Amino acid sequence: MEQTTCCVVGGGPAGMVLALLLARSGVDVTVLEKHGDFLRDFRGDTVHPSTLALLDELGLAERFARLPQRRVRTVQLPVGPGGSNVTVGDLSVLPVPYNYVAMVPQWDLLALLADEAAREPSFHLRMNTEATTLLVESGRVRGVRYRTAEGRTGVLRARLTVACDGRGSLARALPELGLHHFTCPMDAWWFRLPRQEGDPQGLVGGAGDRFLTAMIDRGDYWQCAGLIPKGTDAERRAAGLDRFQAEFTAAVPWLGDRTRALRSWDEVKLLDVRLDRLRRWHRPGLLCIGDAAHAMSPIFGIGINLAVQDAVAAARCLTGPLRRGTVGLRDVRRVQRRRLPATVTTQAVQRLAHANFVAPVLQGRPPLGSARRARRLAHLLAGSRWVRRIPAYFIGYGARRERPPASALRRPGAVTAVPPGAPDRTAKASP
């Protein structure tokens, strides 16, 4: 039976950011990640200005800039006459230097965070280690039981367990947390298509007959999301790949000659889109953040950055109590109180987009209730850079921007060095 101060379940962006901030502040923290590496495709790869600014505050901007990335400054959606694309968000109006969204493979970002955290002696990362159940004693969560990829089992006790394990979190099964679902009109297909010189840049959308697509400029390819009516995946796959290619071509004619790059349905991955949140993110000894607390729609691509802001707020609220050994229910409640308004606001905006844009198009109706309203909005957006500032700020910074605890800040090169001969804590180690 082992012990740590804070057990972080899940090595995604929220878990790794929280662990880095706590470890830099002197808190003993252990991250359990069930996979053996971070290499999983079609995860959120958008790093927004709020996260870019955080990395700068942590002294990681220079290292992050060396990662392979594509910078996106415009968001274009089909709200113009005849479904033509209109720029609805122009991030170039944001303060420099972070007036763009960086498209970076998530595994590169996670590897950077893990490598940086490994410089702190109080950080421990256990890959291939899955939390299987919460350890509950006298009504309080005291840690987790785990299983390694080799089948070994054990118990990790902790003063606080933070669930960062996404929509499938162990904590979501606790009835007292009260999971509340919102109606979601779509699922998403993820796939890649080649990109050529002369193609549009940035984040580009397209609309067809009961079909929507959003395409992320990744340099030499487009990372594409095809939005389909909720629950129709099996039916549409049965209709054949040729039909899907024709629907995509109708939505994005200039890309139609490249749909044949999709050779089978195996290259099209389904995302079961959900929009929900826990009524309570906590119980004694437990806190949920990120997707474990609130699953977000892919609309605006802001789910990861909302989760990172959750992690920053949690570190700010909990560092002191964890160091003193006094962390209690009041402290974890404080995190939810701080982050809930931003979560509610973000989900409300996503639900408005679902109701007024996504659902009508997928049902074969004009967005915004009528073609006339869509044309008016397109004219307003096209003619006013000031109007485009509103979605730019929302996409860039979200509803509330958090600041990390002062104890976690570093100047470049001022981090704690790994002692000579110390074990590599990012290795695929079993406990």
Buried (B, 14 or more C-beta within 10 A) or exposed (E): EBBBBBBBBBBBBBBBBBBBBBBBBBBBBBBBBBBEEBEEEBBBBBBBBBBBBBBBBBBBBEBBEEBEBBBBBBBBBBBBEEBEBBBBBBBEBBEEEBBBBBBBBBBBBBBBBBBBBBBBBBBBBBBBBBBEEBBBEEEBBBBBBBBBBEEEEBBBBBBBBBBBBBBEBBBBEBEEBEBEEBEBBBBBBBBBBEBEEEBBEBBBBBBBEBBBBBBBBBEEBBBBBBBBBBEBBEEBBEEEBEEBBBBBBBBBEEBBEBBEEBEEBEBBEBBEBBBBBBEBBBBBBBBBBBBBBBBBBBBBBBBBBBBBBBBBBBBBBBBBBBBEEEBEBEBBBBBBEBBBEBBEBBBEBBBEBBEBBBBBBBEEEBBBEEBEBBBEBBBEBBEEEEBBBEBBBBBBBBBBBBEBBEBBBBEEEEBEEBEEEEEEBBEBBBB
